[in-house]
Amino acid sequence: MREFFLLSLCVAFAAVGCKQGEGGGGGGGDELFGAFDPAAEVKALQGTWKVKDSAFGSTPSVWTLQGDKLTIQSGDKKKEGELEVTMPGELAFVQQASGGTSREYFAYARDGEAVYIGLGVAGVKAGDRYLLRDDGLVAFQAGACKFHAKKMFGGWEAPVDVKCAVEGDQFRYEVPDRFKKGELKQGSAKIVGNLLLNDQMQGHRAEKAQP
């Protein structure tokens, strides 16, 4: 699943600059993420990659990352902005637009040289903690499973107790159903090494371009 989110407040109040807070810093992100280090992920992604970042294009885009500056070349279209690893299982391509900030979100997971960027649901096993992004962050450790929703301007809502289980090579979990208030929906992801990848995301392995 890929989400494109142009802040509605920026559109409604174009005269007032605004920017959405992100990342694993404030709001308890460092404690929540445990052994997962967003800065280390950005460092590991330096260079040029072929990325299947679209559900429609048959040819991968070319992503070039230098520091936090990201250029995406898709055919004859070129976009420039910044890369943010916002939480385990997710990264964002950030651009300045219409007097505000737009973010294009992608599922993301990495285990050594195995890198997945694109569409679907992804996560990682960091230490003894399973962390998966699906409409928020599912965190499973020592038999306790909680869902954390992001606040619009940074930080996290109070966690919600949900059910998770590891069954063979499957990580099964619940998250609040965004369309049915008060109800939960079930999901699953395959455990591939230290990665959590749903069926769609398994087809989005990125390829490192030769220097």
CORBEL-V513982 format. One line per field, one symbol per residue. phi: phi as a letter, one per 40 degrees, with the letter a starting at -180 (. if undefined). Layout:
# CORBEL-V513982
phi: ???
This chain:
# CORBEL-V513982
phi: .bbbbcdcccccbccbcaaccagccdggcccccfccbdcccccccchbbcbccbcbccbccbbbbbgbcbbbbbgcbbbbabbbccadgabbcbbcafgbbbbbcbcaaabgccbbbibhbaaabbgbbcbbcagibcbbafgbbbbbccccbhgbcccbcbbbabbgbbbbabadcccbdgbbbcaaaccbgbbbbcdccccbccbcccc
